[in-house]
Amino acid sequence: MKIFRFVGILFIIFLFPKAGMSQSYTPLLDTFNEWHFTTCYSGCLTDVYYTDGDTVVNGKTYKILDGFHYISRSFLIREDISTQKVYLLFDGPNILKSEVLLYDFSIQAGDTLLMENPISPFPPNPGNFICDSIISRPLLDGNNYKHFYFHPIDTLQAYSQNAIWIEGIGSLSLINAPGGEPDVNDKGSLSCFFKDGIQFFQNLDSIEVCLPSFFPNSTELIFGAENKIKLTSRLNSVQIEVDDTSFQYQIFDIQGRLISPPKIIHAHSVGIEISEYTKGILLFQVTDTKGLSKVFKVINL
């Protein structure tokens, strides 16, 4: 009987491997992270910020935030994966003298957390927030990630009605505003998020498409290329011409999903057959060796 009981237990474990196992934690910080932050007033403007390199302060390794209002490169962020906590340190003149806890992804529904929004458009000390619920929802890679929903105890002090975090991404407001309310018509909200050039999140309510501004392992921001990059569309093909010795292109669908990985062309031009791709609108992002880039919409009939 003991043998059969042991075999039965093994059968249950292998049949239901997730029973008794907690879902593994997905870290927020990867080698390269890129957030697109959109604000709409009379029109919509999307700003980009990103992690760019590492530094060590007091024996701890941080990633450096850059872009948007982080261009001073004084915003340092680190993650303790073992405790599922994320910290910010401002390495500037007498603003933050010690680390600030931004996120605690180990929090449970019903718990209270003291929020801080250092050096952001929101109140720096909004007070305690209650975690109303934690719901697993799929992102673009098809996997489920925890979504955390909070509300402040003192709404007047917090100047906010709610806050939303996503495991592996951070706040739907700015990364250094965990207690900030995401509102595209007020202080703004997250519209796109990439890790190492791969898209994990998009909100297309106020923008048309999410495209990465950086290629993996690149440290140069991509700007408009004006007339230095040209694309001519023909039936079932396109011709790309670049005023450079080589260039790189990649193809996205209209939802911003990568359907053809980056390809490097060591020539001034190339013809590309597109009949193999899904019918509809294709987005070609072409980048030269100087980091200049242009995105073209092509209708694939």
N, C-alpha and C positions, 0 to 999 in steps of 0.2 A: 504493500500500500504506500509506503514511503517513497518507493521508486516512482510509482505512477503519479503521486502528488508532486514530486520534484519535476518530472517531465511536463506535467500540466502547467506548473509555474513558468517553466522555460517557454512553453508554447505561448502563453499569454504575453510574456515579455517580447518575444519575437514578432508576434502578431500585432501587438499594440506597443511599439517601441517608445512612443511619446508618453505613454502612461507612466507617471511617476517621475518624468523628466521635465525640467523647466526649459523653456525656450531660451536658446543661447542669445547673448547680448550682441547686437550689431554696433560696433564703435562708430562714433560720430566722425572722427578724424581719420582720413586716409592719407596716402602720399600726397595727393593733390585734391583740393576741394574748391568748388566754384559755386557761388550763390548769385542768383539774379533777383534783384529787389525792385519791384515796380510800384510807382506812385502815379496816380491820375488826378489831375485837376481839370484844366481846360483841355489837356491832352495827356497821354501816358508817357512816362519816362522810365526806362529800366536801367538801373545801375548794376555794375558787376563788382563783386569783391571775392577774394580768394585767399588760400594759404600759399605762401611763397617762401619755402625754405624753413630751416630749423635753427634754433638758438638755445643755449643753455644758460639759465639764471639760477643761482643758488643751488647748483647741482641737479636741477630739474630741466628736462627737455621740453621746449615749447615750439609750436608752429607759429609763424609770423603771419598775421593778417595784413592784406594789402588791398588796394583798390577802394573805390567809393570814398567814405570818410575815414578809411583806415590807411590812407596813403603815407602817413607819418611812419608806418611800419613799427609803431610803438605798442600796438595791440598784440599781446602774446597769449596764446591759448594752448592748453594742454588737457589731456584726458587720462584719468586713472581707470583703466579698463576693469581692474579687479573690483573696484567699488562702484563702477558705472557713473562716475562723476566727472564733470568738465569744469575747468577753472580758467579765469582770465586774469592776466597781470598786465598793467599798463606801465611800460618801461619808459616813463616820461617824468618831467619835472614836478614832483610833489603832488601827483594826482591820486594815484593808488600806491600805497606803501606796502600793501600785501595782496596776496591772491584774493579774488572774489569767487565764490562758488556760483557758477551760472546754472548748471543742470545737475540734477540727481535722478538718473533714469532708473534707480532702484526703488523709487517712491511707489507706494501702493494707493489704490483708490481710497479716498476718505482721509488720507494723510494731509497734514499741513506743512507748507514749506515757506521759509522766509525768502522772498525774491529780492534780487537786486538787478538794476538795469544800468550798469556803470557807463558813463560817457555816451549816452544815447538820447534820443528825443523824448524819452519817457522819464517819469520821476525816478531818480536813482535808487530810492528806498521805498518802494510801493507797499511794503509790509508783507503780511502773511497771505498766502493763497491756499485754497483747498483744492485738492485733486478730485474733481467730480467723478471722472471715469477714465478708464484705460481700455481702448478698443483696438484690436488688431485689424489693420486694413492693408490691402495690397498696394504696392507702388508699381512703377513701370516695369520692374524686373519680374513681376509676378509673385514675389514673395510678400508675406505679411510682416508688417512692422507696427510696433506699438504706437498709437496716437494718444497723447495725454491731454486732457481737457481740464483747465483750471478756471476758477473765478476768485477775485480778491475778496478778503473779508471787509476791508475798508475801501469801497469803490471811489470815494472822493480822494483819498490819499493816493490811490493807485492810478487814477485817471484812466481807468481801463475797465472793460466789462468782462473780458475773458482773455485767456492765453492758451495757445496750442503749441505743443511740442510734437515732433516725430522722431522716434528712435532712429539714429543713424544720420539725422539731418540737423536737428536743433529746433529752434523756434520758427514759426511761420512768420514772425516779425524778424527783426535783425538778430544776428547771432548773439550780440551782447545785450539783447533785450528779452530775456526769457519771460518777463512779466509784461511784455508789450502786446497790445491787441493788434492782430494783423488786419489791416483795413486799407485796401488799395486807394480809397478816396480820402484817407486821412494821412497817416504817417507812412503808409505803404505796407506791402506784404510780399512774401516770397512767391516768385513765379516759376523759377527753374532751379534745379540743383543737380550738380554733376560730381562724380568721384572719378578721378583719373580719366576724364573725358567721357565717361559713361553716364548717361542721364538716369536719375533715380526718381525725380519728382518734376511735375509740371502743373501749372494752373493757367489755362489759356482763356480765362474770363476776360482779360484785359490786353492780351498780346496775341499775336498770330501763331508764333512758333517759338520753341526753345532750341537754341543752337549754342554749343560751347564756344566761348571766346578764346579758349586756350586748347592747344593740343597737349596730351600727356608729355611730361618732361620739358615743356616749353616754359620760359619765364618771360615771354614778351607778349604784351597785349596786342590783340589784332584790331587794327583800325580799317576804315574804308579805303579801298584801293583805287577809287576814281576810274580813270580810263586805262590803268596799267594792266588790268585783267579783263578779258573779254570772253563771252560765251555766245556761240551761234547755234541755234537750235534747228535741226533738220528732221525729216521724217525718220523716226526710230534711232536717231543718233544726235550727238552734240559735238561741237568743236570748241575746245578751250585754247585760247591764245594768251600768253603771258609775256610781259616785257621783262624777262629774267631768264637765267640759264637753266633753272629748274623750278618746280613748284609741286604743291601737294593738293589733292582734292579728295573730298568725301561726299557721300550722297545720303540725304535724309528723306523720309516721307513727310507729308504735310503735318503729321503729329509730332515731328521732331525726332522720330526714332531713326537711329543709324541703320541704313540698309546696305551700305557699302563702306567698309573700313577705309581709313586714309591710305592713299596710294601716292607714291612719289614718282614724278615724271622728270627725267633728266633731259629735257628738251624745252623748246619755246612753245610747243603746241602738242595737242593730242586729240584724236577722235575717239569717242566713246559710244559704243552700242548700248542702247537703253531698252530695247524690246524685251529683254529678259526681266525687267523690273515691273512692279505692279503698275497698272494703268492709273492715270491721274496726275496729280502735281508732284514733281520731284524737286528737291532743294539741293543745289550743288554749292558747296562751300569750297572756294579755291583760295589758296594761300601761297604767297611767294616766299623766297628765302629771307626777305626782310621783315616778315610777319604781317605784311599787308594782305587783307582778305576781302572777298566780296562774295555775297550769296545771291544765286540766281534761281528763279522759279522757272521750271520747265514742265510743260504739259506733255505727258507721255500718252499718246493716243493708241 
